[in-house]
Amino acid sequence: MLWSSKPINTKAFDYFPALRKIRDYFETNYSEPMSLKKAAAIAGLEEKYFSKIFRTHVGVGFKEWTDFIRIQKAVDALQSEDQSLTTVAFSVGFQSSTTFQRLFKKHVRMRPRDFRRVVVSRFRGTENLYS
């Protein structure tokens, strides 16, 4: 459902311990700001080296990966919770609702409000048929 400019090699996180550390940390702390410097420290690597191995093995840069994960979390939140778009944006770690909307449209191929209106209402409509 989500689109990325390049394929993301998720198996790299299982194979490389340093990448696994950052994935595990970010999966539970995605709502907090995460700099490349902080990620490199968590992985136990120098910043430039971490950036290079991340891009080489995962297939996208660290920032694009964090944005992608945050958008995945936002899609989940929009499907399961009835919160404002701004609340969802901040709860998944975006510092600006404008940035959230731009990246949501890039990865989901529709605006967040359109996603909520079309996809979520369609999902809820089928849920009522079986209740």
N, C-alpha and C positions, 0 to 999 in steps of 0.2 A: 504494500500500500504506500509506503514512504519511498521517496525518490532521493537519490544522492548523485552528485555529479560524477562520481567514480565509485566502483564497487568497493564495499567495505569488507575486508577480510577478517571476519569475527574469529576465525580459528587461530589467528595470531595471538590472541589473548590467552588461549589455552596453552600454546606452545612456549611462549616467552614469559618467564616469571615476572620480569619488570613490568611488562604490559598487563599481566594478570593483576598485579598489585593495584595499578591505576584504575583498571576496569572495576575491580571489586570496591575500591574506595569511592569512585565516582557514582557507581550504581546506588550507593546508600547516601551520598552527599551531593547529589546533582543540583539541589536547590541553593547550594553555596557557590559563591564566585570561585572559579578555578583557573589560575594562571598556568602558563606553561612552566614557569619557574617552580611553582608549588607541586605540579604534577611530576616534574623531574625529581624533586626532592623525595616525594613519596616513593617513586620508582627506584630511588637510590642511584640516579645517574646525573651526569652533567647536562645542563639545559640544552645545548646545541646537539649533543649526542642523542639525548632522548627524543628531540624533535625529528632528527634524521631517522632513527630506527622506527619511530612511530609511523612516520609517513611511508617508509620503505615497506614495513611489514603489514600495516593496517590498510594502506592504500589511499588514505586521505590524511590531511593535517590534523593535529590535535584539536584545534578550534572547531573545524568542521565536524569532527566526530562528537565533540561535546554538544554542539548545536543539534546534531542529528538525534542524539540520545534525549536531549531535553524536549525536542519536538515529539518524539515517541511517547514520552511521559505526558506531554500535553494532550496528545490524541487520546491516551488512556483516560486522563482526567476528564476530558470533554465528553467521553462516552459514559463515564460512570458517575460524574458529579454534576450538580447544577450550580456552578459558580460563574461569576462574571469572567469574561475573557482576560481582563486585566489581572484578576486574582489568580487565574490559572497561569498566566505568563510569569508572574512573580513567584508563584509557588514552585515552578519547575526551574527557577534560577535565572530567568531573564531580568535584566536591570531596566529594560525599557519595553513598553508595550508595542512601540513602533518596530523595534528590532524583532520582537516576537512575531508580529504579524507578517513582516517581510520574510523571515525564515520559515514560518509555517507555510506560506504560499509557495516558497521555493521547494520545500520537501513534500508537501501534501498535494500541491497543485491546485489548491483553492484557499480562499481566505478562511480564517478561523470561524467567523460567523456563518459563512456559507456551509462549512463542514458541519457545524452544530445543527443548522437548519435542515440540511439535506440528509446527511448520514445518520446523525443521532436520532432525528425524528423518524426516519425510516426504520432504524433499529428498534426504537421504542414502540413503533406501530406494529411490528411483527411480534414483539414481546407480548403485547396485549391480546393478540390472536390466540395464543396458547395458554393464557391465564384463565 
